[in-house]
Amino acid sequence: MSYEKGVFSAVLELFEEKRTNSRLENQKRTQKIYAQIPKIAEIDRELKNISIDAVRESFTAKDPKKLMKQYKKKSLELQAVKEELLAEQGYSFGYLKERFDCKHCEDRGYNGINMCNCFKKALRKESYSRSNLGAFLNEQTFKNFNFDYYLEQKNNKYGVSSKENIEKIFDFSKKYAEKFSLGSGNLLLMGKTGLGKTFLSTAMAKVIIDKGNWVIYDTAQNILLKIEKNRFGKESNENEISRFSDCDLLIIDDLGAEFKTAFSESALYNIINTRLVAKRPMIISTNYDNNELNDIYSERIISRLVGEFVTLFFFGEDIRAKK
């Protein structure tokens, strides 16, 4: 697991804030009850003194276990009286106990040394937020993928139907996500617009994030604009740029739609080459085929796309148009 730097600290801060709010809310309820039922304030003071006395006397007692049993009995009796007083005034059982969102870890995030499921869920949520995919991660999942938009009729050009083709791509993508590691290799999703490339990229991203990996998604245009602004001083944010090279999986969408300059070509090459050298996987999608990409990019970029990526070719009718 290698969540983005800052994810753990952000979630820890969130849990600390929850516990602080819980304490403050409990203090407000307690002060309200003390004002309304002064006897409960007396009982709480007595309970506190019992705890102090029990610890102090246990060091000199002839039978510490018997002593602790006596103090425990007295404490339970006082707590029972306290609950009766609350019930008489219409308050529910445990009204003065601190309340937590998670009863298992009491909003600490851990049960001993084991990470609580609520903390894991918060880590995933924070990672979703930082991936740039947002709500798509809930909507565009393997479970929600619809094969009905693809034709069963055999395509003479490709030798299979678009439905058979997408089923193979779907299975490959699902296995890639489920078995993802830093040695998983790279994918090039190629085909015209509206054929499910971004949908499957998002579906893979969700599974990979849920496994505890750091995933960043963005369009080629946005990535290159951010690098350009950082390079020429319009916006200086090295941490933002380093995310593209440091994340476990970088998903670059819509390759080829970006504005072409010598700088953008060089920046794109640097991203791809840096990640290849570091063996950090990429998923790149494009609406262009091999011949069109050859016309757009230099040989050094094309050679890496051809030699270092597994190409998944999409064909069929535009699903967005059908919808």
For each residue, the residues with C-beta under 8 A, 3 or more apart:
1: 211 212 213
2: 212 213 214 248
3: 7 8 123 126 127 212 213 214
4: 7 127 130 214 243 247
5:
6: 9 10 130
7: 3 4 10 11 123 126 127 130 214
8: 3 11 12 123
9: 6 12 13
10: 6 7 13 14 126
11: 7 8 14 15 109 119 122 123 126
12: 8 9 15 16 109
13: 9 10 16 17
14: 10 11 17 18 122
15: 11 12 18 19 107 108 109 119 122
16: 12 13 19 20
17: 13 14 20 21
18: 14 15 21 22 100 101 107
19: 15 16 22 23 100 106 107 108
20: 16 17 23 24
21: 17 18 24 25
22: 18 19 25 26 98 99 100 107
23: 19 20 26 27 98
24: 20 21 27 28
25: 21 22 28 29 99
26: 22 23 29 30 96 97 98 99
27: 23 24 30 31
28: 24 25 31 32
29: 25 26 32 33 95 96
30: 26 27 33 34 44 96
31: 27 28 34 35
32: 28 29 35 36
33: 29 30 36 37 40 86 91 95 96
34: 30 31 37 38 40 41
35: 31 32 38
36: 32 33 89
37: 33 34 40 41 85 86 89
38: 34 35 41 42
39: 42 43 85
40: 33 34 37 43 44 82 85 86 96
41: 34 37 38 44 45
42: 38 39 45 46
43: 39 40 46 47 78 79 81 82 85
44: 30 40 41 47 48 82
45: 41 42 48 49
46: 42 43 49 50 78
47: 43 44 50 51 75 78 79
48: 44 45 51 52
49: 45 46 52 53
50: 46 47 53 54 71 74 75 78
51: 47 48 54 55 71 75
52: 48 49 55 56
53: 49 50 56 57 71
54: 50 51 57 58 67 68 71
55: 51 52 58 59
56: 52 53 59
57: 53 54 60 61 67
58: 54 55 61 64 67 68
59: 55 56
60: 57
61: 57 58 64 66 67
62:
63: 66 67
64: 58 61 67 68
65: 68 69
66: 61 63 69 70
67: 54 57 58 61 63 64 70 71
68: 54 58 64 65 71 72
69: 65 66 72 73
70: 66 67 73 74
71: 50 51 53 54 67 68 74 75
72: 68 69 75 76
73: 69 70 76 77
74: 50 70 71 77 78
75: 47 50 51 71 72 78 79
76: 72 73 79 80
77: 73 74 80 81
78: 43 46 47 50 74 75 81 82
79: 43 47 75 76 82 83
80: 76 77 83 84
81: 43 77 78 84 85
82: 40 43 44 78 79 85 86 96
83: 79 80 86 87 93 94
84: 80 81 87 88
85: 37 39 40 43 81 82 88 89
86: 33 37 40 82 83 89 91 92 93 95 96
87: 83 84 90 91 93
88: 84 85
89: 36 37 85 86
90: 87
91: 33 86 87 95
92: 86 95
93: 83 86 87
94: 83 97
95: 29 33 86 91 92
96: 26 29 30 33 40 82 86
97: 26 94
98: 22 23 26 106
99: 22 25 26
100: 18 19 22 103 106 107
101: 18 107 118
102: 105 106 107 116 118
103: 100 106
104: 111 116 117 118
105: 102 108 109 110 111 116 118 119
106: 19 98 100 102 103
107: 15 18 19 22 100 101 102 118
108: 15 19 105 111 116
109: 11 12 15 105 115 116 118 119 122
110: 105 113 114 115 116 119
111: 104 105 108 114 116
112:
113: 110
114: 110 111
115: 109 110 119 120
116: 102 104 105 108 109 110 111 119 120
117: 104 120 121
118: 101 102 104 105 107 109 121 122
119: 11 15 105 109 110 115 116 122 123
120: 115 116 117 123 124
121: 117 118 124 125
122: 11 14 15 109 118 119 125 126
123: 3 7 8 11 119 120 126 127 212
124: 120 121 127 128 209 210
125: 121 122 128 129
126: 3 7 10 11 122 123 129 130
127: 3 4 7 123 124 130 131 209 214 215
128: 124 125 131 133 134 137 206 209
129: 125 126 134
130: 4 6 7 126 127 216
131: 127 128 134 137 205 209 215 216 217
132: 216 217 218
133: 128 136 137 202 205 206 215 217
134: 128 129 131 137
135: 138 139
136: 133 139 140 202
137: 128 131 133 134 140 141 202 205 206 209
138: 135 141
139: 135 136 144
140: 136 137 144 198 199 202 203 206
141: 137 138 144 145 202 203 206
142: 145 170 173 174 177 203 207
143:
144: 139 140 141
145: 141 142 170 196 199 200 203
146: 149
147: 150 163 166 167 170
148:
149: 146 316 317 319 322 323
150: 147 161 162 163 165 166 316
151: 155 161 162 163 316 317
152: 161 163 164
153: 161
154: 159 160 161
155: 151 158 159 160 161 162 165 315
156: 159
157:
158: 155 165 315
159: 154 155 156
160: 154 155 164 165
161: 150 151 152 153 154 155 164 165
162: 150 151 155 165 166 315 316 317
163: 147 150 151 152 166 167
164: 152 160 161 167 168
165: 150 155 158 160 161 162 168 169 313 314 315 316
166: 147 150 162 163 169 170 195 196 314 316
167: 147 163 164 170 171
168: 164 165 171 172
169: 165 166 172 173 200 312 314
170: 142 145 147 166 167 173 174 200
171: 167 168 174 175
172: 168 169 175 176 312
173: 142 169 170 176 177 187 200 203 204 312
174: 142 170 171 177 178 203 204 207
175: 171 172 178 179
176: 172 173 179 180 184 187 204
177: 142 173 174 180 203 204 205 207 208
178: 174 175 207
179: 175 176 184
180: 176 177 184 204 207 208 211 213 249 281
181: 184
182: 248 279 280 281
183: 279
184: 176 179 180 181 281
185: 281 308 309 310
186: 276 281 282 283 284 308 309 310
187: 173 176 281 282 283 284 309 310 311 312
188: 284 285 286 305 309 310 311 312
189: 197 200 201 283 284 285 286 312 314
190: 197 285 286 288 289 290 311 312 313 314
191: 195 197 287 313 314 315
192: 195 287 314 315 318
193: 287 318 320
194: 318 319 320 321
195: 166 191 192 314 315 316 318 319
196: 145 166 199 200 314 319
197: 189 190 191 200 201 253 285 314
198: 140 201 202 253 285
199: 140 145 196 202 203
200: 145 169 170 173 189 196 197 203 204
201: 189 197 198 204 205 217 251 253 283 285
202: 133 136 137 140 141 198 199 205 206 217
203: 140 141 142 145 173 174 177 199 200 206 207
204: 173 174 176 177 180 200 201 207 208 283
205: 131 133 137 177 201 202 208 209 215 217 249 251
206: 128 133 137 140 141 202 203 209 210
207: 142 174 177 178 180 203 204 210 211
208: 177 180 204 205 211 213 215 248 249
209: 124 127 128 131 137 205 206 212 213 215
210: 124 206 207
211: 1 180 207 208
212: 1 2 3 123 209
213: 1 2 3 180 208 209 248 249
214: 2 3 4 7 127 246 247 248 249
215: 127 131 133 205 208 209 247 248 249 250 251
216: 130 131 132 243 244 247 249 250 251
217: 131 132 133 201 202 205 251 253
218: 132 222 223 244 251 252 253
219: 222 223 252 253 254 257 258
220: 223 224 252 253 254 255 256 257 258 268
221: 224 225 254 257 258 259
222: 218 219 225 226
223: 218 219 220 226 227 244 252 271
224: 220 221 227 228 258 259 264 267 268
225: 221 222 228 229
226: 222 223 229 230 235 237 240 241
227: 223 224 230 231 241 244 267 271
228: 224 225 231 232 234 263 264 267
229: 225 226 232 234 235
230: 226 227 234 235 236 237 238 240 241
231: 227 228 263 267
232: 228 229
233: 236
234: 228 229 230
235: 226 229 230
236: 230 233
237: 226 230 240 241
238: 230 241 242
239: 242 243
240: 226 230 237 243
241: 226 227 230 237 238 244 245
242: 238 239 245 246
243: 4 216 239 240 246 247
244: 216 218 223 227 241 247 250 271
245: 241 242 271 274 275 278 280
246: 214 242 243 280
247: 4 214 215 216 243 244 250 280
248: 2 182 208 213 214 215 280 281
249: 180 205 208 213 214 215 216 280 281 282 283
250: 215 216 244 247 271 275 280 281 282 283
251: 201 205 215 216 217 218 282 283 284 285
252: 218 219 220 223 255 271 282 283 284 285
253: 197 198 201 217 218 219 220 285
254: 219 220 221 257 258 285 286 287
255: 220 252 258 284 285 286 288 293
256: 220 286 287 288 292 293 296
257: 219 220 221 254 287
258: 219 220 221 224 254 255 264 268
259: 221 224 264
260: 264 265 296
261: 264 265
262: 265 266
263: 228 231 266 267
264: 224 228 258 259 260 261 267 268
265: 260 261 262 268 269 297 298 301
266: 262 263 269 270
267: 224 227 228 231 263 264 270 271
268: 220 224 258 264 265 271 272 297 301
269: 265 266 272 273 298 300 301 304
270: 266 267 273 274
271: 223 227 244 245 250 252 267 268 274 275
272: 268 269 275 276 282 301 304 305
273: 269 270 276 277 304
274: 245 270 271 277 278
275: 245 250 271 272 278 280 281 282
276: 186 272 273 279 304 308
277: 273 274
278: 245 274 275
279: 182 183 276
280: 182 245 246 247 248 249 250 275
281: 180 182 184 185 186 187 248 249 250 275
282: 186 187 249 250 251 252 272 275 309
283: 186 187 189 201 204 249 250 251 252
284: 186 187 188 189 251 252 255 305 309
285: 188 189 190 197 198 201 251 252 253 254 255
286: 188 189 190 254 255 256 293
287: 191 192 193 254 256 257
288: 190 255 256 292 293 296
289: 190 292 293
290: 190 293 294 306
291: 294 295
292: 256 288 289 295 296
293: 255 256 286 288 289 290 296 297 302 305
294: 290 291 297 302
295: 291 292
296: 256 260 288 292 293
297: 265 268 293 294 301 302 305
298: 265 269 301 302
299: 302 303
300: 269 303 304
301: 265 268 269 272 297 298 304 305
302: 293 294 297 298 299 305 306
303: 299 300 306 307
304: 269 272 273 276 300 301 307 308 309
305: 188 272 284 293 297 301 302 308 309
306: 290 302 303 309
307: 303 304
308: 185 186 276 304 305
309: 185 186 187 188 282 284 304 305 306
310: 185 186 187 188
311: 187 188 190
312: 169 172 173 187 188 189 190
313: 165 190 191
314: 165 166 169 189 190 191 192 195 196 197
315: 155 158 162 165 191 192 195
316: 149 150 151 162 165 166 195 319
317: 149 151 162 321 322
318: 192 193 194 195 321 322
319: 149 194 195 196 316 322 323
320: 193 194 323
321: 194 317 318
322: 149 317 318 319
323: 149 319 320
